[in-house]
Amino acid sequence: MVCHQNLLDIENKMKIKYCSRCLIPNIKPHISFKKSICSACLFHEKKNNLLRGINWKKRALEFKRLISKLKKKKVLNYHVLVPVSGGKDSISQVARVINKNLRVLAVNIDYGIKTKIGIHNLNLISKMGVDLIIFKPEQIIHKYLIKKCFIDFGDPDLMSHSLLHAMPIRIAHELKIPLVLLGENSSEEYSGSKKINNQININWFRNYAQNSGINTKFIAKKYKIEKKHLLNYELIPRRQLKKVKAIFSSYYFHWSSERNLKIAKKFGFRSLKKNNEGTYRKYVGIDEKINRIHQYLKLLKFGYGRGSDHASEDIRNKKISRSEGIRLVKKYDRVKISNNYINDFLKYTNISRLTFNKVLKKYKNKKFWKNSDNLIPKINFYEN
């Protein structure tokens, strides 16, 4: 595992190559290549192969049996907990467990700056026939973590991602809820891990939730915060995790952004009227604002942003060609971050515009970008 502080040094020493199928570079964390093809593309090839790939009918039957066993359990109140953002994916997750004679609790982790459309979509969930609770972390420490992780690591969502994954499972354990229905397994969908995981475990959490292994012990020591104030950012211990089965929806169902969108729209999900900043899609990343800062910094560090993620997904699913993906990325990926996001972020974290600009400049990878205020490529993108 690579320490986050040394990541850019490693990037500058290696030759950057792009997947010959999609638009992802070899310096993306956790990605690997076989010949010229990235592991995410290879996973999707298996995922989409109806003859020799994953047997989705069998997986759906596994889920049906899981639900049947769950209904027989004696529960204190709820059978299943679903972490929700109000996005299309989490609404589709709730849809998979309603009307099954189950008591369902939806949990939203309010970790940042919600949008109006995000609040509308989140409020749909309690209208679907489930209970909804919103957990908002203690703001003095949480805002401090966002601020310091933005400045020191170039990632304002660094600890928020840990909270998003850890807290719903912690709540399930406290309320004695036997099942947590998570969304996609990012290690498979976006990194193409060969390890088959149908549920979350300590190793997965450390690798994919705690970005680059930066855990609560490290943060507590670095910022002189008592460990007890960071427990909600840490996954419950193994002995407790045995009592809560936290499963990935993408193991049981063929994960598809467009399919999830269709499901969510049936319950009143609203998309934007035009594409979201940094991508060509209208329905992704619309519920919260800080993630736009996170995605822009990813672009500065690794040379690809949210538009590249979405174009690569559409290429893997044969919805667009690679050349069309390149066109979309050139048009949308490198759009300069707007004041719509910056001003709210500065107000939320009490960071000055000068400090904000210095951080962006600090994490701008010289391997990719020319020394200018705009994102002018220094290399020929997407070609090896």
N, C-alpha and C positions, 0 to 999 in steps of 0.2 A: 504494500500500500504506500502511496506517495503522499508525503506531507504537502499540504496546500501551498505553503510559502515557497517551496522549491519547484512547483509545477511549471512555472513559466521558464525557469532556467533549463529544465529538461526539454521543454518545447523548442527552445532556441537552438538546441544541440542536435535535434533530429530532423530528418527530411520529411516535409509534409506531403502526404499523398491523399488523394480522394478516392473513395469507392468508385469503381467503374460502372456500378449500377445506379447508386443514389448519389447524394451530394454531401456526405459526411466525411470529415477528415480523420486521419489515423490518430490524431491527438485528442479526440473525444475521449473523456474518461470512460474506462471499462470496455471500450470497443477493441475488437481484434479483427485481423484480416486473414483470409485464406486466398492465396494468390492475390487478386486485385479486388476481391469482393468482401465487404464488411460483414461481420457476424450478425448484425441486425437484418441485413438483406437475406442471409442464409437461413435465419430463423423464419422469416416471413415466407420464404420459398417452401419450407416445410409446413408452415402454418396454413398456407393457401393451397397446398397440394391435396386435393380431395381423394386421390387414389392411394398415394404412398406417404402422405403426411399424417397429421394428427386426426384421429377419429373423433370428430366433434359430436357425433350422435352418442358415442360411448361416454364422452365427457359430460354431456347434458344429462345422461342417465345417472351418472355418478352424483351429479348435483341433486337430482330428483330423489335419489336414495338418501342423500345427506339430509335433505329437508324432511323426509319421512321419519328418519331417526330423531331429528330435532324436535318434531312435534310430539314425540312420545316422552320427551324429557320433562321432568317436573322443574319448572323454573319459578324463581321468586316473583318476577314480573314480565321480563322480556325474553324472547327466544333469540333474537338477533339484533345486533347493532350495526348500523351502516354509517360510516363517516361520509359527510356530504359537504360540498362547497356551494351547491346550487348550480353547478355546471351540468352540461348535458350528460356526462358520464355518471355522476353520482345520482342523478335523477333516474337513469336507466338501471342503476344498481338497486335503488329502492323498488323500482317497478318489478324486478325479478323476485321479490319476496313478499309483495302484497297479494292479497286474495288467496293466501295459502293457509289460512287459519293460524297465523303466527302473530305474536306480539312483537312489533318492530319499533326500535328506538333509533332515530337519526340524530347524529351528533355533528354539529358544525364547529370547527375551530376557527374563531375569528382572530386571525393573527396579524392583520394588516389594515389596508384601507379599502373598504367595500365600495362598490359602485352602485348606482341606482338600479341598473338593470340586474346586477348581481343580487341585490336585496329582493327584487321582484321574483327572480327565479328561485332563490332560497325559500321564500315564503310559500312557493308552490308545494313544497315537500310535505308540510303539515296538512295540506288539503288532499294528499294522496291516501290518507287513512293511517298515518303513522305519527307518533309523537316526535317532536323536534326540540332539542336543547342546543343552545349556543354557548360555547365555552370561550370566554375572553380572558387571556392570561393577564396576570398582574402587570400593569402597563409601565411602571417605572423600570423594572428589570427588563421587560420584553423590548421596550423601545431602545433601551441602552444596548441590548444585544444586537438589534437590527443596525443601529448606528455603528457600533464597533466592528461588527462583521463586514459591513459595507466598506469601512475605511481600511481595516487590517487585512481582509481577505478578498475584497472585491465581490462580495456576495451578501446582500442584505437578507436573503432568505435562508442563510446557512443554518441557523438554529430553528427557524420557523419550520423547515422541512422535517427536522427531528420531532418537533412538537406535533405536527400534523399526523405523523405516523405513530407516535408513541401514546399520545393522550387518549385517543378513542379506545385503544386496547386497555389502557389503565382504567378508564371509566367502566369498560365491560367487566374487568376483573372485580372492581369494587362493587358493582351492581349484580355480580354473579350471572352475567349474560354469557351463555356458552359459545356463541358464534359471532364473529365479526366479519362482515362481507366487505372486503376491500375492492379497489378498482383493478387497474391493470398492473401486472408485474413488470416494472420498468426495466429490470435486469434482462428480461426476455424481449419485450417489445422494442426497446430502444438500444439495447446493447447486445442482444443475441446470445445471452448466457446459455451454455450447454447444460447447466445444472437445472433439473426440473424441480421447480418449487410450486406446490399448490397452496402453501401457506407461509406466513412470515415467520422468521426465526431470528435469533441473535446475530448470526453471521450476515444475513441479508440486511438487517437494520444497520449494522456497522458499516457495511460496504456501500449501501445505496441511499439510506436516509441520513446518516451522519457523514456528510460529504467529506471525503478524504480522511476519514478516521478522526475528525475533530469531535471529541466527545465531551460530556459534561465535566468530567474530571479535568480535562485540559482547559476548558473555558473557565471553570471555577478558580483554578490556579492562576491563569493568565490575568483575569479581571478581578481577582480577590472577591469572589462571590461565594457565599456559603453554599455548599453542595445541596443542602435541603431545599434551597430556592430554585433548583434546576431539575428536580426529580421528574417533573412533567415533560421534560425534554428527553427523557431516557426511557427506553423500553423496560417493561417490568422484567424481573429476574426469570430465569429458565423454569424454576419450580412453580412460579405463578403462571407462566405462559402455557404450561401444560394443561391448565384448567380453562384456557380460552383458545378456541380454534379460530385463528385469523386467516381467512382464505382469500385468494385472489380470484376475482370474477373472470379474469382473462384466461385462467386455467380451464374453466368449465365452458366458457362461451367464446366464440371467435370474436376477438376484440376489434371493433370497427368504429371509428369516429362518426362516420355517416350513419351507421345503423343506430348508434346511441343517440344521435341527434334526432332521428325520426321518432324514436321512442319518447324522448324528452318533449318533443313538440306536441305529442298527444296530450300531455299534461299542462300545456300552456307555456312552455319554454320560449323565451324571446331571444333572438339574435340581434346583432347590431344591424343598422341599415346599410352600413358600408364596412369594408374590411377593417379589422383591428390593426392598430399600429404595429409594424414589424412583421406582418404576415398578410396573406391574401384571403384568409378565412375571416368569416364574420361571427363565428360562434365559439371561439376558443380564447381563454384568458381574459374573459370579459367581466368576471365577478370581483376582481381585486386588482389594485394598481401597482403594488410594490413588485409583483412578478415581472412587470415590464422593465423595471430597473435591472432585475436579475438577468433577464433574457438579453438585454442590451450589453451588459458586462460579459456575458457568455460570448457574444459576438466579438467584442473587443479582444478577449483572451484567446478564443479558439477559432475565430474566423467564420463561424456559422451561428445563426440566430434562429428565432422561432419560425421564420419563413422557410428556412432550410429544413427544419424538422418536419414541417407539414408537407413540403414538396417531396422530401424523401419518403414519407409515409405513402403519399399518393403514387409515387413511382413504384414502390414495392407492391402496391395493390393494383398496379397496371391501370391507374386512372389517368395518368399523364405520362408523357415520354420524358426521358432525362433532359433533352434539349428544351422542352417546355418548362421543366423544373428550373433549369438554369435561368431562363427568361424571367420567371416569376421571382426567383431569389434576387436577381439583379435589380428588379423593380421594387420589391417590398422589404427584403431582409435588412438592408443597410440604411433604412430611413432613420434620420436623426431623431433622437428621443425628444419629445415635445414638452412644453411647459405644463401641459395638462397633467403629466405624471410627475415632472420634476418639482413643481411648486407644492403639490400636496405632500410629496415625500420629504421635502425640506422642512415643511411645517410640522409634520408628524415626528421627525427625528431631531429637529432643532439643529440641523446642519446648515452651514452657510453655502451660498452658491459657489463661492471661491473654493471651499473644501470639496464640494461635489465635483467640480470641474477637475480639480487636482487628482481625485480618485480615478476618474475616467481616464485621464492622461497616464496615470501610474500603471494601469492595467491594460493599456493599449499595446498589444503584442507587436513589436517591431518586425517580427517575421512576416506579418500579414500586411500591415498598414504603413503608408508613407507618413512622414512627420508633418501632419497637417490637422486642422480642426475637423475636417470631414473624413469619412471612411473611404479613402482612395486606395484601391488594392495595390499592393507592392508585388504580388505574385499573380500568375495566371490561374485563377480559381477553377476548381473542378476538373482540371486536366493534369495528368501525371507525367 
